[in-house]
Amino acid sequence: LDRHMQAVTTRDESSDKSSVGYVLSHSRPLSFTYPKQSFRRSKVVYQQSLPKSHSFHHPPSLTNIIMSDEPEAKKAKPTGWEDHKLNISEAVMKADEGRFLTDIAKDPIRTLQGIGPKADSVLKEMNLKTIEDLATYKYFLMSRALVTLSETEVAGDRPTTSTMNVDKAVDKDMEAKSLKDICAAPTEALEGLAEKARVLLEELGVKTVGDLANFKYCRWAEAIIEAAKYEETKTKQERKTAAALAKLS
């Protein structure tokens, strides 16, 4: 570093001290490593106040060198939603927490937090590959409807002339059962649910119609799809631009 620098001495009359400054003797880029980091700079300036009698023999410590052309950090563009607090951090992977719901809705099921290789494989065997697939899974929606209605059921209170039924949702031997009994039954009670699907669901801990209605991945997916319908996807600036263009048209 010595051969690239030349000393410049000035006197400070008020403090009776001399200042010794060091600057590069030419503008050719300087390369050095300290410690284990590479720097290339066109200007390096160092200034140190020394007693008048001090004689300087060595270049200044590299830790005291000031890089005069350090680039400024890039600032993120404002989105217009900086004051919002809502999040779904426990439902999606860390990398997806800041994305639009409308974009997440189109993702593979692995975007949902907790779906590992096993669950991913099992759900794909059932042809459930995306978040939208989970949200619209026929037997989940069927089960959820039955469970929701079962919460309003009063034992022994069916009118004798009632025609209400869910015969197309359940197997023949379950048609006359109460809603609460249907919800407590194994998933095979659902009309059309294949044996293979039943076995695969059991691998995920889903054994009854009630379990399927409360299967969290389907519930999360359904909520994401529904909430995405009401999401604003244009930034504040984009909305202002659109409004201005609308006035001109």
Secondary structure in CASP SS format (residue, H / E / C, confidence):
PFRMAT SS
TARGET T0000
AUTHOR 0000-0000-0000
METHOD secondary structure of the structure
MODEL  1
L C 1.00
D H 1.00
R H 1.00
H H 1.00
M E 1.00
Q E 1.00
A E 1.00
V E 1.00
T E 1.00
T E 1.00
R E 1.00
D E 1.00
E C 1.00
S C 1.00
S C 1.00
D C 1.00
K E 1.00
S E 1.00
S E 1.00
V E 1.00
G E 1.00
Y E 1.00
V E 1.00
L E 1.00
S C 1.00
H C 1.00
S C 1.00
R C 1.00
P C 1.00
L E 1.00
S E 1.00
F E 1.00
T E 1.00
Y C 1.00
P C 1.00
K C 1.00
Q C 1.00
S E 1.00
F E 1.00
R E 1.00
R E 1.00
S C 1.00
K C 1.00
V E 1.00
V E 1.00
Y E 1.00
Q E 1.00
Q E 1.00
S E 1.00
L E 1.00
P C 1.00
K C 1.00
S C 1.00
H C 1.00
S C 1.00
F C 1.00
H C 1.00
H C 1.00
P C 1.00
P C 1.00
S C 1.00
L H 1.00
T H 1.00
N H 1.00
I C 1.00
I E 1.00
M E 1.00
S C 1.00
D C 1.00
E C 1.00
P C 1.00
E C 1.00
A C 1.00
K C 1.00
K C 1.00
A C 1.00
K C 1.00
P C 1.00
T C 1.00
G C 1.00
W C 1.00
E C 1.00
D C 1.00
H C 1.00
K C 1.00
L C 1.00
N C 1.00
I C 1.00
S C 1.00
E C 1.00
A C 1.00
V E 1.00
M C 1.00
K H 1.00
A H 1.00
D H 1.00
E C 1.00
G C 1.00
R C 1.00
F C 1.00
L H 1.00
T H 1.00
D H 1.00
I H 1.00
A C 1.00
K C 1.00
D C 1.00
P E 1.00
I H 1.00
R H 1.00
T H 1.00
L E 1.00
Q C 1.00
G C 1.00
I C 1.00
G C 1.00
P H 1.00
K H 1.00
A H 1.00
D H 1.00
S H 1.00
V H 1.00
L H 1.00
K H 1.00
E H 1.00
M C 1.00
N C 1.00
L C 1.00
K C 1.00
T E 1.00
I H 1.00
E H 1.00
D H 1.00
L H 1.00
A H 1.00
T C 1.00
Y C 1.00
K H 1.00
Y H 1.00
F H 1.00
L H 1.00
M H 1.00
S H 1.00
R H 1.00
A H 1.00
L H 1.00
V H 1.00
T H 1.00
L H 1.00
S H 1.00
E C 1.00
T C 1.00
E C 1.00
V C 1.00
A C 1.00
G C 1.00
D C 1.00
R C 1.00
P C 1.00
T C 1.00
T C 1.00
S C 1.00
T C 1.00
M C 1.00
N C 1.00
V C 1.00
D C 1.00
K C 1.00
A C 1.00
V E 1.00
D C 1.00
K H 1.00
D H 1.00
M H 1.00
E C 1.00
A C 1.00
K C 1.00
S C 1.00
L H 1.00
K H 1.00
D H 1.00
I H 1.00
C H 1.00
A H 1.00
A C 1.00
P E 1.00
T H 1.00
E H 1.00
A H 1.00
L E 1.00
E C 1.00
G C 1.00
L C 1.00
A C 1.00
E H 1.00
K H 1.00
A H 1.00
R H 1.00
V H 1.00
L H 1.00
L H 1.00
E H 1.00
E H 1.00
L C 1.00
G C 1.00
V C 1.00
K C 1.00
T E 1.00
V H 1.00
G H 1.00
D H 1.00
L H 1.00
A H 1.00
N C 1.00
F C 1.00
K H 1.00
Y H 1.00
C H 1.00
R H 1.00
W H 1.00
A H 1.00
E H 1.00
A H 1.00
I H 1.00
I H 1.00
E H 1.00
A H 1.00
A H 1.00
K C 1.00
Y C 1.00
E C 1.00
E C 1.00
T C 1.00
K C 1.00
T C 1.00
K H 1.00
Q H 1.00
E H 1.00
R H 1.00
K H 1.00
T H 1.00
A H 1.00
A H 1.00
A H 1.00
L H 1.00
A H 1.00
K H 1.00
L H 1.00
S C 1.00
END
